[in-house]
């Protein structure tokens, strides 16, 4: 039942796909409104007007992921706006995707968020860096209050905690959950991670992991099952080589 819907959680990089990079501040940049309009367009070539191939950016891959997401959530809507500048002065862009789907008796609601640093050449974006990225998929009439206590960035080789907590007391409810890393191939193809459920105690999921010894990113997929509904989510963690990269 969950498999086709959880595919959308394996990758939330729907605005620009690929590996992170260090981008320069925008000059003569294309309009963020134009990017938002292109993402929301039904035309198959709409993104070509605002994206071109470059470091960390493959417009054809972006379009494939956009269409896959629309297959899962036909009413998917992208919102693009200027974000808060980073500490080093670089401008950022906030991207939000929302969508919903009815599958049998279940109503699913999806939201994904990214903070990006975009670079451009002329009137098209051609570079990106993903600063923060997360997504949530929910069922049920009430939004279960869940907090993903997963860091945005960690040092190479560092041990860190993955805590996913129900904010309200369980009051005797029996809950189950799972958390695991998402591979690069699963992200690229929006494939469903295998998330075997285990009974939970203590009101959530608590896991300690070790970061890779090479800089890059890790993405974690989470699934929580509660009598009042289901929460699935994903969160990207940047793995950096020095402390300066921890607090952008």
C-alpha positions as CSV (number, residue, x, y, z in Angstrom):
1,X,0.0,0.0,0.0
2,X,2.8,2.5,0.9
3,X,5.3,1.5,-1.7
4,X,4.2,3.8,-4.6
5,X,3.8,6.8,-2.3
6,X,7.1,6.4,-0.5
7,X,8.9,6.6,-3.8
8,X,8.5,10.4,-3.6
9,X,10.4,10.5,-0.3
10,X,13.6,8.8,-1.7
11,X,14.6,12.1,-3.3
12,X,13.3,15.6,-2.7
13,X,15.8,17.3,-5.0
14,X,13.1,18.1,-7.5
15,X,14.2,21.6,-8.4
16,X,17.8,20.7,-9.4
17,X,19.4,17.3,-9.2
18,X,22.9,16.1,-8.7
19,X,25.9,16.5,-6.4
20,X,26.6,19.5,-4.1
21,X,29.1,22.2,-5.2
22,X,30.3,25.5,-4.0
23,X,28.4,28.1,-5.9
24,X,29.2,31.8,-6.5
25,X,26.6,34.5,-5.7
26,X,24.1,35.2,-8.5
27,X,24.7,37.9,-11.0
28,X,22.2,38.6,-13.8
29,X,20.3,35.6,-12.5
30,X,17.1,34.3,-14.0
31,X,13.9,35.0,-12.2
32,X,12.9,32.8,-9.3
33,X,9.3,33.3,-10.5
34,X,10.3,31.9,-13.9
35,X,11.8,28.9,-12.2
36,X,8.6,28.4,-10.1
37,X,6.4,28.8,-13.2
38,X,8.5,26.2,-15.1
39,X,8.3,23.7,-12.3
40,X,4.6,24.1,-12.2
41,X,4.1,24.0,-15.9
42,X,2.6,20.9,-17.6
43,X,4.8,21.5,-20.7
44,X,7.5,18.8,-20.9
45,X,10.2,21.2,-22.0
46,X,9.4,24.1,-19.7
47,X,12.5,23.7,-17.6
48,X,14.8,24.2,-20.6
49,X,14.1,27.9,-20.5
50,X,15.5,28.3,-16.9
51,X,18.0,25.4,-16.5
52,X,21.1,24.4,-18.5
53,X,23.6,21.6,-17.8
54,X,26.4,22.5,-15.4
55,X,28.1,21.5,-12.3
56,X,25.7,19.4,-10.3
57,X,22.8,20.1,-12.6
58,X,21.3,17.9,-15.3
59,X,18.0,19.4,-16.6
60,X,16.9,16.1,-18.2
61,X,17.3,14.3,-14.9
62,X,15.4,17.1,-13.1
63,X,12.6,16.7,-15.6
64,X,12.4,13.0,-15.2
65,X,12.2,13.4,-11.4
66,X,9.5,16.1,-11.7
67,X,7.4,13.8,-13.9
68,X,7.9,10.9,-11.5
69,X,6.7,13.1,-8.6
70,X,3.7,14.2,-10.5
71,X,2.8,10.6,-11.2
72,X,2.7,10.1,-7.4
73,X,1.0,13.4,-6.6
74,X,-0.9,14.8,-9.6
75,X,-1.6,18.1,-7.8
76,X,2.1,18.7,-6.8
77,X,2.8,22.4,-6.5
78,X,6.2,24.0,-6.3
79,X,6.9,27.3,-4.5
80,X,10.2,29.1,-5.0
81,X,11.3,32.2,-3.1
82,X,14.4,34.0,-1.9
83,X,15.7,32.6,1.4
84,X,17.9,34.0,4.2
85,X,21.5,34.7,3.2
86,X,24.2,32.3,4.6
87,X,26.8,33.5,7.1
88,X,29.3,33.9,4.3
89,X,27.0,36.2,2.4
90,X,25.8,33.9,-0.3
91,X,22.1,34.3,-1.3
92,X,19.9,31.3,-0.9
93,X,16.6,30.0,-2.5
94,X,13.9,28.2,-0.5
95,X,11.9,25.6,-2.5
96,X,8.8,23.9,-1.2
97,X,6.8,21.1,-2.9
98,X,3.4,20.1,-1.6
99,X,1.1,17.4,-2.9
100,X,-1.7,15.0,-2.0
101,X,-3.2,11.7,-3.1
102,X,-6.1,9.5,-2.2
103,X,-5.3,5.8,-2.3
104,X,-8.2,3.6,-1.2
105,X,-9.3,4.8,2.2
106,X,-6.0,6.6,2.8
107,X,-5.4,10.3,2.2
108,X,-1.7,11.2,1.8
109,X,-0.3,14.7,2.2
110,X,3.3,15.4,1.1
111,X,5.6,18.4,1.7
112,X,9.3,18.7,0.9
113,X,11.6,21.6,1.5
114,X,15.0,22.6,0.3
115,X,17.4,25.5,0.9
116,X,19.6,26.0,-2.1
117,X,22.5,28.1,-3.3
118,X,22.0,28.6,-7.0
119,X,24.4,29.8,-9.6
120,X,23.5,31.1,-13.1
121,X,24.9,32.0,-16.5
122,X,22.9,34.6,-18.4
123,X,19.2,33.9,-17.9
124,X,19.4,30.2,-16.9
125,X,20.5,28.4,-13.7
126,X,23.4,26.1,-14.2
127,X,24.8,25.3,-10.7
128,X,23.5,24.4,-7.2
129,X,24.4,23.5,-3.7
130,X,21.8,21.9,-1.4
131,X,22.2,23.4,2.1
132,X,19.2,21.8,3.8
133,X,16.7,19.2,2.6
134,X,13.8,17.3,4.2
135,X,10.4,15.9,3.4
136,X,7.3,14.5,5.2
137,X,4.5,12.3,4.0
138,X,1.4,11.9,6.3
139,X,-1.9,10.1,6.5
140,X,-4.8,10.5,8.9
141,X,-7.2,13.3,9.7
142,X,-4.8,14.8,12.3
143,X,-1.2,15.7,11.7
144,X,0.8,13.6,14.1
145,X,3.4,15.9,15.7
146,X,6.8,14.5,15.0
147,X,10.2,16.0,15.3
148,X,13.2,14.9,13.1
149,X,16.2,15.6,15.4
150,X,18.7,14.9,12.6
151,X,21.6,17.4,12.1
152,X,22.0,19.4,8.9
153,X,25.7,18.8,8.8
154,X,28.4,16.7,10.5
155,X,32.1,16.2,10.3
156,X,33.7,13.4,8.4
157,X,34.0,10.3,10.5
158,X,31.9,11.8,13.3
159,X,29.4,9.8,15.3
160,X,26.0,11.5,15.5
161,X,22.4,10.8,16.6
162,X,19.3,10.2,14.5
163,X,16.3,10.8,16.8
164,X,12.7,10.9,15.5
165,X,10.3,11.7,18.3
166,X,6.5,11.7,18.7
167,X,6.0,15.1,20.3
168,X,2.8,14.1,22.2
169,X,2.7,11.3,24.8
170,X,1.8,7.9,23.3
171,X,-0.8,7.2,26.1
172,X,-0.5,3.4,25.7
173,X,-0.5,3.5,21.8
174,X,1.5,0.8,20.1
175,X,3.8,2.3,17.5
176,X,6.4,0.9,15.0
177,X,9.1,2.5,12.9
178,X,12.2,2.2,10.9
179,X,15.1,4.4,9.7
180,X,17.8,3.7,7.1
181,X,20.1,5.4,4.6
182,X,18.9,6.1,1.1
183,X,21.4,5.1,-1.6
184,X,22.4,7.4,-4.5
185,X,20.7,5.0,-6.9
186,X,17.4,5.1,-5.0
187,X,17.5,8.9,-4.9
188,X,18.2,9.1,-8.6
189,X,15.3,6.8,-9.6
190,X,12.9,7.8,-6.7
191,X,12.9,4.2,-5.6
192,X,11.3,3.1,-2.3
193,X,13.8,2.3,0.5
194,X,13.2,-1.0,2.2
195,X,12.0,0.0,5.7
196,X,11.3,-3.0,7.9
197,X,9.1,-2.0,10.8
198,X,10.1,-2.7,14.5
199,X,8.1,-2.0,17.6
200,X,9.2,1.2,19.3
201,X,9.5,2.1,22.9
202,X,10.3,5.5,24.5
203,X,8.2,7.5,22.1
204,X,10.3,7.4,19.0
205,X,13.3,6.2,17.0
206,X,16.8,6.6,18.5
207,X,19.9,5.6,16.5
208,X,23.6,6.5,16.6
209,X,25.6,6.3,13.3
210,X,29.0,7.2,12.0
211,X,29.5,9.6,9.1
212,X,31.6,8.6,6.1
213,X,35.3,9.5,6.1
214,X,34.9,11.4,2.8
215,X,32.9,14.7,2.4
216,X,29.5,14.4,0.7
217,X,25.9,13.8,1.8
218,X,23.8,11.2,3.5
219,X,20.1,10.9,3.2
220,X,18.0,9.1,5.8
221,X,14.5,7.7,5.2
222,X,12.1,7.4,8.2
223,X,8.8,5.5,8.6
224,X,6.6,5.7,11.7
225,X,3.3,3.9,12.1
226,X,0.8,5.1,14.8
227,X,-2.8,4.2,15.4
228,X,-3.7,7.7,14.3
229,X,-1.8,7.6,11.0
230,X,1.5,7.1,9.2
231,X,4.4,9.5,9.0
232,X,7.2,8.9,6.4
233,X,10.1,11.4,6.0
234,X,13.5,12.0,4.7
235,X,16.4,14.2,5.7
236,X,19.7,15.1,4.1
237,X,22.9,15.4,6.2
238,X,25.9,17.2,4.7
239,X,29.2,15.5,5.6
240,X,32.0,18.2,5.7
241,X,35.7,18.1,6.3
242,X,36.0,21.1,8.6
243,X,34.0,22.9,11.2
244,X,33.5,25.9,9.0
245,X,31.0,23.9,7.0
246,X,28.9,23.0,10.0
247,X,27.2,26.4,10.4
248,X,26.5,27.9,7.0
